[in-house]
C-alpha cells in the first residue's frame, strides 16, 4: 500500500475536492468519465474510493446505524441538495 499527501481544494461554497495523482489513476486504469463510489468510515476517519463496474450493480440494502438517526426520525442524511446558483 502506498500513501501520498494531498490537499483538499475548495470547489465551491459547499464542497471540497481531492485531486488524485495521475500516476495512481493510470495504474488503476481510471479515466475522467469513470463513475466512482466514495464510502465513509467515520469510526476510522477514512474514505474508501472504488471504481464502480460498468455493468449495473445490485441494489444495496440500507443498514441501520444507531449512531446516526435516519431522516425519518429527524436526523440528517449524508446527501445534501446543492442550491441553485
Beta strands, then each sheet from edge to edge (+ up, - down):
strand 1: 8-10
strand 2: 16-18
strand 3: 36-41
strand 4: 46-51
sheet 1: 1+ 2-
sheet 2: 3+ 4-
end
